[in-house]
């Protein structure tokens, strides 16, 4: 396979527009580009989390798979009418979430993000996943977005939450329970 990107700048976006995968152009502040950018940011947070994890961490494999699926998801968003995210990918996240959650004690209170550096990074990724979902829902009000894509990003925030809980415990940290002013 030859070089796919031979020149990094094209100057075609200097007017505030960008090209989509179908050849059309849209403004760089459109809902679609906001969604693509938020997915890219989410993928970057997961990359930072992966860089923080030791080589023998069992979560590396599923997090790497998630990064690949997020790239697919961004590609689907960048090409209107194209579908890459499949229902099996959503099911895979559900199975992963259930497996990881089985190892954790039941959660009876809200927890604050943190507990350890890697757990905190995972919570950042979770928060960006939730923002990505909000942006995608906004986009779906004006344009057709695949149901599996919306389901995938919704499940992903749950998976990242469970991973953050697991990482906090693995790192010897602890979950910080929220204390309401009413209960203090």
Secondary structure as the mmCIF struct_conf table of DSSP 4:
data_model
#
loop_
_struct_conf.conf_type_id
_struct_conf.id
_struct_conf.beg_label_comp_id
_struct_conf.beg_label_asym_id
_struct_conf.beg_label_seq_id
_struct_conf.end_label_comp_id
_struct_conf.end_label_asym_id
_struct_conf.end_label_seq_id
BEND BEND1 UNK A 4 UNK A 4
BEND BEND2 UNK A 6 UNK A 6
BEND BEND3 UNK A 8 UNK A 8
BEND BEND4 UNK A 11 UNK A 11
TURN_TY1_P TURN_TY1_P1 UNK A 12 UNK A 15
BEND BEND5 UNK A 16 UNK A 16
STRN STRN1 UNK A 17 UNK A 19
TURN_TY1_P TURN_TY1_P2 UNK A 21 UNK A 22
BEND BEND6 UNK A 23 UNK A 23
STRN STRN2 UNK A 25 UNK A 27
TURN_TY1_P TURN_TY1_P3 UNK A 28 UNK A 29
BEND BEND7 UNK A 30 UNK A 30
HELX_RH_AL_P HELX_RH_AL_P1 UNK A 31 UNK A 52
BEND BEND8 UNK A 53 UNK A 53
TURN_TY1_P TURN_TY1_P4 UNK A 55 UNK A 56
TURN_TY1_P TURN_TY1_P5 UNK A 58 UNK A 58
HELX_RH_AL_P HELX_RH_AL_P2 UNK A 59 UNK A 78
BEND BEND9 UNK A 79 UNK A 79
TURN_TY1_P TURN_TY1_P6 UNK A 80 UNK A 81
HELX_RH_AL_P HELX_RH_AL_P3 UNK A 87 UNK A 102
TURN_TY1_P TURN_TY1_P7 UNK A 103 UNK A 103
BEND BEND10 UNK A 104 UNK A 104
HELX_LH_PP_P HELX_LH_PP_P1 UNK A 105 UNK A 107
BEND BEND11 UNK A 109 UNK A 109
STRN STRN3 UNK A 111 UNK A 112
BEND BEND12 UNK A 113 UNK A 113
BEND BEND13 UNK A 115 UNK A 116
HELX_RH_AL_P HELX_RH_AL_P4 UNK A 117 UNK A 140
TURN_TY1_P TURN_TY1_P8 UNK A 141 UNK A 142
BEND BEND14 UNK A 143 UNK A 143
HELX_RH_AL_P HELX_RH_AL_P5 UNK A 147 UNK A 170
TURN_TY1_P TURN_TY1_P9 UNK A 171 UNK A 172
STRN STRN4 UNK A 176 UNK A 177
TURN_TY1_P TURN_TY1_P10 UNK A 181 UNK A 183
#
